[in-house]
């Protein structure tokens, strides 16, 4: 089994140690011991793992550089609209 539920842990503790816990009590015990649970992500039955690995390898490439560096625009306005003369 790869996923442990609180009810499963209660049964294991009962079987091995003869101590019974409710699910809430087991959850409190887990938190007091600084233990937590993680829910695994669901996986689709038709997942192509090879395609996922190819995607991961391709996604790790360095981003392409810009064709030309950006330079600040002359003047004080960045909005592109003309300013009124004072």
DOTORLO-202879 format. One record per residue: residue number from 1; residue in one letter; z, x, y of N, C-alpha, C in turn. Coordinates in steps of 0.02 Angstrom, whole numbers, plus 50000, padded with zeros to 5 digits. Example, Ala and Ser with C-alpha at 12.3 -4.5 7.8 and 13.67 -1.06 7.14 Angstrom:
(atom 1; "A"; (50390; 50660; 49716); (50390; 50615; 49775); (50390; 50660; 49835))
(atom 2; "S"; (50354; 50642; 49888); (50357; 50684; 49947); (50394; 50645; 50002))
REM end
This chain:
(atom 1; "X"; (50000; 50043; 49941); (50000; 50000; 50000); (50000; 50045; 50062))
(atom 2; "X"; (49960; 50029; 50111); (49955; 50071; 50171); (49992; 50041; 50230))
(atom 3; "X"; (50006; 49976; 50229); (50039; 49943; 50284); (50106; 49917; 50260))
(atom 4; "X"; (50159; 49935; 50296); (50226; 49912; 50278); (50246; 49857; 50327))
(atom 5; "X"; (50260; 49799; 50301); (50285; 49744; 50342); (50361; 49744; 50337))
(atom 6; "X"; (50394; 49711; 50385); (50467; 49709; 50383); (50492; 49675; 50319))
(atom 7; "X"; (50458; 49623; 50298); (50478; 49589; 50237); (50474; 49636; 50176))
(atom 8; "X"; (50423; 49679; 50176); (50416; 49729; 50122); (50473; 49778; 50124))
(atom 9; "X"; (50491; 49802; 50183); (50546; 49849; 50190); (50612; 49817; 50169))
(atom 10; "X"; (50622; 49753; 50185); (50683; 49718; 50164); (50688; 49717; 50088))
(atom 11; "X"; (50633; 49704; 50054); (50632; 49702; 49981); (50645; 49770; 49951))
(atom 12; "X"; (50616; 49822; 49980); (50626; 49890; 49954); (50699; 49912; 49963))
(atom 13; "X"; (50728; 49898; 50021); (50798; 49916; 50033); (50844; 49877; 49986))
(atom 14; "X"; (50828; 49814; 49974); (50868; 49773; 49928); (50865; 49802; 49857))
(atom 15; "X"; (50805; 49820; 49836); (50795; 49846; 49768); (50828; 49915; 49758))
(atom 16; "X"; (50821; 49959; 49807); (50846; 50028; 49799); (50920; 50036; 49817))
(atom 17; "X"; (50943; 49999; 49867); (51011; 50011; 49892); (51058; 49951; 49882))
(atom 18; "X"; (51030; 49894; 49861); (51072; 49836; 49850); (51098; 49804; 49914))
(atom 19; "X"; (51066; 49818; 49970); (51085; 49791; 50035); (51030; 49743; 50058))
(atom 20; "X"; (51050; 49683; 50080); (50998; 49636; 50102); (50998; 49632; 50178))
(atom 21; "X"; (50939; 49633; 50205); (50927; 49626; 50278); (50879; 49568; 50289))
(atom 22; "X"; (50888; 49533; 50345); (50838; 49485; 50366); (50782; 49525; 50400))
(atom 23; "X"; (50726; 49493; 50413); (50672; 49528; 50448); (50695; 49551; 50517))
(atom 24; "X"; (50731; 49508; 50552); (50756; 49525; 50618); (50805; 49584; 50615))
(atom 25; "X"; (50849; 49584; 50564); (50896; 49639; 50556); (50861; 49704; 50540))
(atom 26; "X"; (50808; 49699; 50499); (50770; 49760; 50481); (50733; 49786; 50543))
(atom 27; "X"; (50706; 49741; 50583); (50673; 49761; 50645); (50721; 49796; 50692))
(atom 28; "X"; (50782; 49769; 50697); (50833; 49799; 50741); (50853; 49868; 50715))
(atom 29; "X"; (50860; 49874; 50648); (50876; 49938; 50618); (50821; 49989; 50632))
(atom 30; "X"; (50759; 49967; 50625); (50701; 50012; 50638); (50703; 50037; 50710))
(atom 31; "X"; (50715; 49991; 50758); (50718; 50011; 50829); (50776; 50058; 50842))
(atom 32; "X"; (50835; 50045; 50810); (50893; 50089; 50820); (50881; 50158; 50792))
(atom 33; "X"; (50839; 50164; 50742); (50822; 50229; 50714); (50762; 50261; 50749))
(atom 34; "X"; (50741; 50231; 50804); (50682; 50253; 50843); (50619; 50254; 50801))
(atom 35; "X"; (50614; 50207; 50755); (50553; 50199; 50715); (50515; 50139; 50741))
(atom 36; "X"; (50451; 50141; 50736); (50410; 50085; 50758); (50355; 50073; 50707))
(atom 37; "X"; (50322; 50018; 50714); (50267; 50003; 50669); (50203; 50001; 50708))
(atom 38; "X"; (50149; 50015; 50675); (50084; 50012; 50705); (50041; 49966; 50663))
(atom 39; "X"; (50002; 49925; 50696); (49956; 49881; 50661); (49889; 49915; 50657))
(atom 40; "X"; (49862; 49923; 50597); (49796; 49955; 50592); (49742; 49911; 50620))
(atom 41; "X"; (49690; 49943; 50647); (49634; 49904; 50673); (49595; 49874; 50615))
(atom 42; "X"; (49573; 49812; 50623); (49533; 49783; 50570); (49466; 49818; 50565))
(atom 43; "X"; (49439; 49824; 50506); (49375; 49856; 50495); (49327; 49806; 50464))
(atom 44; "X"; (49267; 49806; 50490); (49216; 49761; 50464); (49195; 49786; 50395))
(atom 45; "X"; (49181; 49739; 50351); (49163; 49757; 50282); (49098; 49797; 50278))
(atom 46; "X"; (49053; 49788; 50325); (48988; 49822; 50324); (48985; 49882; 50370))
(atom 47; "X"; (49043; 49912; 50383); (49046; 49970; 50428); (49009; 50030; 50397))
(atom 48; "X"; (48967; 50062; 50437); (48931; 50121; 50415); (48967; 50183; 50443))
(atom 49; "X"; (49009; 50213; 50403); (49050; 50270; 50426); (49007; 50330; 50445))
(atom 50; "X"; (48953; 50340; 50410); (48909; 50397; 50426); (48880; 50388; 50496))
(atom 51; "X"; (48860; 50326; 50513); (48833; 50313; 50579); (48887; 50323; 50633))
(atom 52; "X"; (48948; 50305; 50618); (49002; 50315; 50666); (49014; 50390; 50678))
(atom 53; "X"; (49012; 50430; 50626); (49021; 50502; 50633); (48964; 50532; 50674))
(atom 54; "X"; (48902; 50510; 50661); (48846; 50536; 50700); (48854; 50518; 50774))
(atom 55; "X"; (48878; 50458; 50787); (48888; 50436; 50856); (48942; 50479; 50889))
(atom 56; "X"; (48997; 50491; 50853); (49052; 50532; 50882); (49027; 50602; 50898))
(atom 57; "X"; (48987; 50631; 50855); (48962; 50699; 50867); (48915; 50699; 50926))
(atom 58; "X"; (48873; 50648; 50934); (48827; 50645; 50990); (48862; 50630; 51055))
(atom 59; "X"; (48917; 50592; 51053); (48954; 50573; 51113); (48994; 50631; 51141))
(atom 60; "X"; (49003; 50685; 51102); (49045; 50740; 51126); (49005; 50792; 51166))
(atom 61; "X"; (48940; 50779; 51176); (48900; 50825; 51216); (48923; 50826; 51288))
(atom 62; "X"; (48909; 50881; 51322); (48927; 50885; 51393); (48882; 50837; 51433))
(atom 63; "X"; (48909; 50805; 51484); (48868; 50762; 51525); (48814; 50802; 51561))
(atom 64; "X"; (48756; 50772; 51572); (48702; 50807; 51605); (48718; 50820; 51678))
(atom 65; "X"; (48694; 50874; 51704); (48706; 50890; 51774); (48656; 50853; 51818))
(atom 66; "X"; (48677; 50841; 51879); (48633; 50806; 51926); (48574; 50851; 51943))
(atom 67; "X"; (48518; 50820; 51959); (48458; 50859; 51975); (48466; 50897; 52040))
(atom 68; "X"; (48504; 50870; 52087); (48517; 50905; 52150); (48587; 50890; 52172))
(atom 69; "X"; (48620; 50937; 52203); (48688; 50924; 52226); (48689; 50876; 52285))
(atom 70; "X"; (48742; 50838; 52289); (48748; 50793; 52346); (48775; 50830; 52406))
(atom 71; "X"; (48750; 50814; 52464); (48774; 50845; 52526); (48798; 50791; 52572))
(atom 72; "X"; (48847; 50805; 52613); (48871; 50754; 52659); (48817; 50736; 52711))
(atom 73; "X"; (48817; 50673; 52730); (48768; 50650; 52780); (48787; 50676; 52849))
(atom 74; "X"; (48737; 50692; 52890); (48753; 50712; 52958); (48778; 50651; 52998))
(atom 75; "X"; (48821; 50663; 53045); (48846; 50608; 53086); (48913; 50583; 53059))
(atom 76; "X"; (48944; 50538; 53097); (49010; 50515; 53079); (49010; 50454; 53033))
(atom 77; "X"; (48955; 50416; 53032); (48955; 50354; 52994); (48931; 50366; 52923))
(atom 78; "X"; (48965; 50336; 52876); (48944; 50342; 52806); (48913; 50276; 52782))
(atom 79; "X"; (48916; 50225; 52824); (48892; 50160; 52802); (48816; 50155; 52804))
(atom 80; "X"; (48784; 50198; 52842); (48711; 50195; 52847); (48687; 50151; 52904))
(atom 81; "X"; (48732; 50112; 52935); (48711; 50071; 52991); (48717; 50110; 53056))
(atom 82; "X"; (48674; 50091; 53104); (48675; 50126; 53168); (48736; 50104; 53208))
(atom 83; "X"; (48761; 50150; 53249); (48818; 50133; 53291); (48794; 50117; 53362))
(atom 84; "X"; (48833; 50077; 53395); (48815; 50059; 53463); (48830; 50117; 53510))
(atom 85; "X"; (48787; 50128; 53560); (48803; 50180; 53610); (48862; 50157; 53653))
(atom 86; "X"; (48902; 50203; 53675); (48961; 50185; 53715); (48946; 50187; 53788))
REM end
